Amino acid sequence: MKKSLFFIVLIALIISIVIVSNKRQSSLSEMHSLYISAEGDDHNNGTKAHPFKTLQKASKEATKGTTVFIRGGTYKEALTIKHSGTSTSPIVFRPYKKERVILDGSHIPQKEEETALVKIQDKSYITIQGLEIRNLSTSLTDQTPMGIYVTGKGTGIKLLSNKVQHIKTTGQDGNAHGIAVYGTKEITNLTIKGNLLEHLTLGSSESLVLNGNVSNFSVSNNTVRYSDNIGIDLIGYEGTAKKHDYVRNGKIKNNIVHHISSYSNPAYGEDYAAGGIYIDGGHHLIVSNNVVYKNDIGIEATSEHKGKDAQDITISHNTLYNNDYTGISIGGYDKKRGGTKNSLITHNVLYKNDLKELGGGQLLLQYNTKGNTIENNIFTASSSGIFISNAFKENKNNHLNRNVYDSRIGEDAIWIWKKQEVYSLSSFKKLTNSDEKSIFANPHYKHEKEFNFSLKEGTKADLLIH
């Protein structure tokens, strides 16, 4: 009996070892590499010694678990992803080691259609990492050039540490994007991290945009700069998706956005209208720990569509300085727009925005703001003297408290609430029936000249905010 039991256990052990071994071999077979080189040949087998020549050949051959290593060089072609990976076996396109890989669009012909140097449509578990994507331009109104374009339906897409430069439209009423994600169906679990977007000529569009049915995402640690329209945009209600047509449940954090202005953009004339970060109809978003400076507007949250709102937005722990029109703006820019509701603005530093003295102050409340909380922020006025500007009476149930207003502006301080202008914090408290624990005091920044706005410990401002 004991011998029989022993043999049964032994046989079971052998079977389990074989099963595990087969699974491991199957997994390893899925995890393989392909190589591309400008000196390669698409008739090769795609090994390191015998690489393919084109991105499209590698894309055709790359199935789940494949890492495509691209050797250094300039590739004058576009990359369209042909297959999906899986959650455990994604498809990755990246440079070999630290070699410099450039996707150059200067030889791509102009056509009246959407044109992207990297296109991911209805695919999942794709990583695009470490590529330089540049020089795609058009003069055609109906062509939209894009550096990276994600559209349709998908999950598990990662855009990591890419450089997107010199994407350009000069067409009348034209549009261009550096990175564009359009959820015509649901796109989830999206990561956009560590990318550089710069020198983009965008027409009426945006540097980095998420539009439509996009949820559960992170946009983090990116730098967006030197472009002529919005830096980072989260959009809803434009008709991109048939259902759930708004960006939601995401984090926009640790980004640096600067020198974004529409002033020289023919689509806007001489308007300072471009936001560094813009929530246009998004829901349940957290915008935190971003540094946003020398743009037209720092951070804006509203909806451009009447009857719709940006809602449940948290704008926290951001540093906004030297923006031309205002630091943070909420509410529609006119009565034909939507508004901002049930949102939180907290622990931000708003320093000398409204540089052009356009009346936006540090915080701008526009049309249809309701149920918002503004607390624990530090405001340092520019030469305009305006801390808070609110020229619309459609403003209700907004609550302010525990804010610090930099007293060094002295008697030039201005607060505007529902079109009424006052010149002291005490008058503002009476006017708003709010802001009861806020103070008018020197914040005592530690390193103001270096634009480091941490507070000296133990000051009134420090004790109030923290």
Secondary structure, DSSP 8 states (H G I E B T S, - for coil): -HHHHHHHHHHHHHHHHHHHHHHHHHHHHHSEEEEE-TT--TTS--SSSS-BS-HHHHHHH--TTEEEEE-SEEE-S-EE------SSS-EEEEESTT--EEEE-TTS---SSEEEEEEEES--SEEEES-EEEEEEE--TT-EEEEEEEESSEE--EEES-EEEEEEE-STT-B-EEEEEEEEEEEEEEEEES-EEEEEB-BTS-SEEEEEEEEEEEEES-EEEEESS-SEEEEBSSSSSSSS-B-EEEEEES-EEEEE--TT-TTTTT----EEEEEES-EEEEEES-EEESSSEEEEEE-SSTT-EEEEEEEES-EEES-SSEEEEESBSSTTS-EEES-EEES-EEES--TT--S--SEEE-BSEES-EEES-EEE--TT-EEEEE--S-EES-EEES-EEEGGGGGG-EEEETTEEESSHHHHHHHHT--TT-EEE---EEEGGGTEEEE-TTSHHHHHH-
